[in-house]
Each structure stands twice: as structure tokens, then as C-alpha cells.
């Protein structure tokens, strides 16, 4: 056996504030059919982790009860039927939970090689946001080269991924952010312009920046009154892609705009999708995006790395929204 019978994990107990996150011990899982077991080097911290910890995002049936949706590390065991990977391969993966642990399971189809030139630390910053942005912006939102995109929360993990991915694929990108520093960061990442939503009206600014045309796609995780305002930012045949509702999922909207301007309102959540759907996203990333990462056109944006036992501090930082890019936990070496 290439792994111990027990492992360190981060336990969130019955849920609550960041302080509920504690080091604990649990049995090391074994890979089932079609799964691999990864010795975790780094685990990504994502907004769904915050929701799960606070009790607002329970894992789907059959998923690990532990928090953690992305990891990087080394494969130490293969489940039955796995032929695409070998023990010893260094990989990053989208998990179905359980990433905050020394060892994590992942369906083989959700595992990706480390892009050429990247470290395990950098690779851990990729899976969750890259899966989310590709599936929502480029598949559901049908964003194509020559079009334009407005990204809300441009300095978030999702935002920095969307800006870079769209820019690398020939899209004009605009972003919103909440401070002058974050606005500057969005432009440095490739946005043609960034709007401070605290001091500027993004609807008016998008109209000005696009000479009244509007953008082809809006990526939003805010919801609330942003929904109606986003619709006003869209060009004819534009697409509003919703991936979260940080300000609530209810809004008063004049839906006539959808008919008059032939708009599309779509969105999805990643975690409940089937293994086959996630494997298809992984295949598309490996084909379309991994070469751009290897070339340097898209970079992993790691803001801060916390030690494994500092998971509570990592969550507190994410909740403060003071970060620009990704927050990681360093798992390797914990015992």
C-alpha cells in the first residue's frame, strides 16, 4: 500500500464561522472504480467551500462530506478500470469534495496533467475556476473570438481566470472591481478597462466604452439588482451567464428586454454535474486551454498560501474579499 491507513483532514464539524475549521484525523479512502487517490500537495480555497462550511451548500449525494474541490499532488493508487493515469503521476484535479485532506479521491476523468512549466502550487489554483469559466462562459455563454465580455468580481479567483482566458482567446474584456488596486490588477491581467463599482455606474461605463453597443456576454456571481443592470449592458443577441447569487437570487426585472434584444439568460452550478459532464470539460480544457497556460498566455494567480492548519485564516481572508486571485492550503508534510 502506497499510503497510510489514516490521514490528517480539516473538519468543519457542524458548521459555522471560520474558527470551526480544525485539524482532525480520518481513515484514508481507497479509490473506487474509475477513481484515483492523490497525495495532496496543495488544496484550493473557493467560495463554495465557504458556503459548505457555513451550512449553506451541502455536498451532493455520494460526495465526500469534507470540504475541498480542487487539489494538486501525486497519484498513489488507481481504482479498477483506470488506464489513463499511473501511480507517480503529478496531477491537478477537480474533486467531488474531500480536498482538505492529506489524500483525496478524484474521478479519473476530472484529473489533468500539470501544465508544462507550472509547479504543484500553481497547478492547484487551476481546476475549480477553470472548469467553471470554461463550461459557463465558453460553452453555455458561447463566447467567441472577436466578441466582448464583462466580468464582475474581476479580482476574484473566477475573475482572474475569466479575464485571462477570454483575452488569450481573442476577446475584448471589461471587468468590475471594488478598489483602485483591484481595478489596476484587472487591467494588468488583460482587461481593456476595469470599473470601480463603488464609485462608478458600470452600466453607464459599459455604454460609454462600447459606444452604446453593449457587450456580448456578462459573467455574474452577484445577482440581486445586478440582474436587471446586466441585461442593460448586453448587446443584441447577448448572453448573461449567472454562476452565483452573492446578493440574492430574487430581483425585479423587466424581461421584455430578452425578447426585444434577443438575449439569453443562462447559468449553471458545477458540483452537481455528472462525472461524464465534468470529464468532457476536462477534455476541452486539456485541448483548448492547457497549451495557453504552458505558453504563459494564461498564468496561475496565487495570492497567498496558508499552511494546512491555518484553514480558518484562509477562509477569513476569502470572506474579507481582500485577495486578488487564488488562496491555497499547503497540505504536504502534515501528519
N, C-alpha and C positions, 0 to 999 in steps of 0.2 A: 504494500500500500504506500502511495507517494504522499500521504497526508495523515495528520494525527486524527484520533477519534473525536477530539473536542477542539473548539476554536474560540477566539475572542470575537464578540459581537458588540454592537451598540444597541441597547434595549431602550425602547421608549415607554415601557410599562403600559399604563392605561391612558397615556397621552397627556398633553398639557403644554406648558411653556418650554422653552429650550432646555431648561435645567433638568427636565425629566430624562434626558439622554444620558445613559450611564454605561460604562463598560460592564459586560457580563460574559458568561461562558455558555455555550450551547454545543450540542453534537454537530460534528462536521457532516454535511449532507453528502450523499453519494449520487452520482449522475444517473438519471433515468434514461430511458430510450430517447435517443436524439438530443441528449444534453451533454455539455462538457462541464467539468469542475475547474474553476480558475482560482489559483492562489492570488489573492488580490494585492496589488501593489498600491493602487490609488483608487478611491471612490469619489465620484462626482456628487456635489450637493446641488439639488434642484428644487424649484418651487413646489412640485408635488410632494417632496419629502417633508416640507414644512406643513403642508396640508394633512399628510398622513400622521405626522407626529401630533398635530393638534386635534386629531379625531375627525377631520372633515373629508378624508379621502381614503376610505378603507380599501385594502387590496382586493382585487377581483378573486372569485373562487379559484382555488388551486394555486394561487401565487404565494410566495413566501410572506409571512407576516412581518418580516424585518424590513426596515427602510433601506432604500438604495436602489437606483435604477440604472446605474452605469458604473463600469469598473474597467481598469486595465490590469494586466498581470500575466501569469504563465499558466497554461493548461497543465493540470496534473492528473486528470483522469478523463476517460471517454466513456460515454454511455453506449449501449448497444446501437448499432446502425450508423454511428458517426464515422464517416470516411474522409471528410474534407479537412480534418484537423488531426494533429498528432500531439502526444504528450511532449511538453517542452516548448511548444509554440508560444510566442509572446503575442498577445492579442488585446483588443479592447472589445467591449460587448455591452449591448443593451440587455439588462436583466429584467426579470419579471418581479423584482423585489429581491431583498437579501444582499444588496451591495455593501452595506455597512457591516462587513464581517471579514475575517481572515480568508475565508473560502466562500465562493459564490457560484451558484449554478446559472447557466445560460443555455437556452436552446441553441443548437449549433448554427442555425440559420441567422441568429442575431449576433453572431461573432464576426469581427472584422480584423484583418491584419493591422499591425501598427504601420501607418503610412511612412514611407521612406523618409528618414531624417528626423523623425519625431522620437522623443523619449516616452517612457511609460507615463510619466507625469503629464506631459502634453496630450497624449492619446486619451487619457481618462477624461479630458474635457470635451471630447467629441461626441460620443454616441447619442445621448438623450436629446441634445439640441439639434444635432444634425439629422437624426431621424425625424424629429418634429418639423423642422423647417422644410426639409425636402418633401415630405409627404403632404404638408399643408400648403406651402407656397408654390411649389413647382408641380405637384400632381393635382391637388384639389384646386389650387388657385391658377393653374395653367400659365404661370409667369414665363415669358419667353424673352430672348434677347431683343433689344430694341424697345422694350416696354419700360414702365416706371413703377416703383414700389415705395410705399410709405410704411415704415416700420415704427411702431410705438414701442417705447421702452428700449431704445436703441443701444443702451449701455448694459442691458441685462445679458445673461448667457444666451438666451434666444436671440436678442437683438444683435449682438456682435456677430453671431453666426449668420443671421439673415442678411445683414449688411454685406459681409464679405462674400457670401455665397452668390448673392444676386449680382454684385459688382463684378465678380470673376466670370459670370456668365453673360455679361454684356447688358446689364440692366442699369438704368439710372435710379439711384436710391436716395430717398429722403428719410429722415428719422426725427423722432421727438425724444427729448431727454429733460431731466429736471434740474440741471445746473449748468453753469458755463463750462466747467471741467468736463462734464459728460457730453455736452454738445461738441466740444473740441475733440473728444475721443471718437465720437461717431464720424466726424469728418476725416480724422486720421485713418479710420478703418475703411473709408471709401465712400461715405455718403457725400453726395454733391452739395447737400445743405442739411443742417440739423436745426431744429426749432426747440427753443426752451419753452415748454408748455406752461411753465409757471408765470412767464411774463409775456408770452405771445399767443395769439389765437392761431392754432395750427390750421384751421380751415381757411382762414384768410391768407396765411402764408403759403399754403399749397396752391391756392388760386393764383397768387402772385408769381410763385416760382414756375408754374406751368402755363402761364399766360391764360388762365381761365379754363384750361382743358381738364385738369384733374389728373390723377394717377390711375394706372391700370389695376393695381392691386394694393389693398391695405391689409397689413398683418396686425391684428389687435389682440391684446390679452387683458384689456382694461374693462370693456363692456360699459354698463350704465349709460350715461348720457353721451359717451363716445360713439355709441352705435349710430345714432342719427347724424352726428357730426362726421363720422367716417363716410357715410353714404354721400354726404355733400362734397367729399373730397374726390369721389370717383369720377372717372371719365365715362363716356358712353361705353357700354359692354364691360364695365369694370367689375372687379370681384373683391368682396370683403371677406376675409378669412379670419374667423374667430377661434382662438385656441385657449382662452381662459376668460374669466369674468372677475377680475380683482375688485371691481367696483359694483358688482352685482349683475345678474342676468335679466333684469327687468328694465325696460325703457319704453317711453312713449315715442313712437317713431311714425312718421308719415311714409308708409310703404308704397305710396304712389310712385315714388322715385324709382323703385325697382322696375316698374312697368315702363315708365316714360323713358328712362335711360338704359333699359335692358340690363340691369345689374344682377349680379349673383351674390347671394349671401350663403356662405358655407363655413365649414369648420369641422374639427374632429378632436377626439382625445386619443392619445397613443396607446396607453396602457391596456385598455380592454380589447385591442385588436388581436386577431388570431396570429398564431405562430407563422402561418403561411403569408399573411399580410406583412408582418414585420420582416420576414425573410426577403420578400420582394423589395421592400425599402432598402434593406442592407445590400442587396444585389445592385440596385440603382446607385447607391452611394459609392460602392466599390468601383463601379464603371464610370460614373459621371463626375464624382466629387473627389475621390481619393487621389487621382492624378493632380488635381488642382492644389490639394494640401501638400503633396510631395514636391510640387514645383515652387511652393511658397506663395502662391496666389491667394491661398486661404491659410491663416495661421491660427493655432490654438491660442486662445486668450485666457491665460490663467492669472487671476487677480491675487489669490492668496492660497497657500497650502497650510492646513491645520494638521497637527498630529491627531491620531485616531481618537485618543481620549479627550480631545478638545471639540468633539462634535457639537456640544452645546454652544460653544463660542462661534463655530461655523454657522450654525442656524441663526444665532443672534445677529451676526453680520448680514446674512441674507435678508433677514426681516428688516434691518435698518435701511436697506437699499443704498448703502454707501459704496457698494462694489461696482467695478466696471469689468465685466467678463465673468469667468467661472471661479467658483470656490471648490477646493478639493480637500479630501482627507487622505493623509498618508497612512496606509494600513500596514504595509510590510514592516516586519520587525516587532509587531505587537505580539505578546504572548500572555 
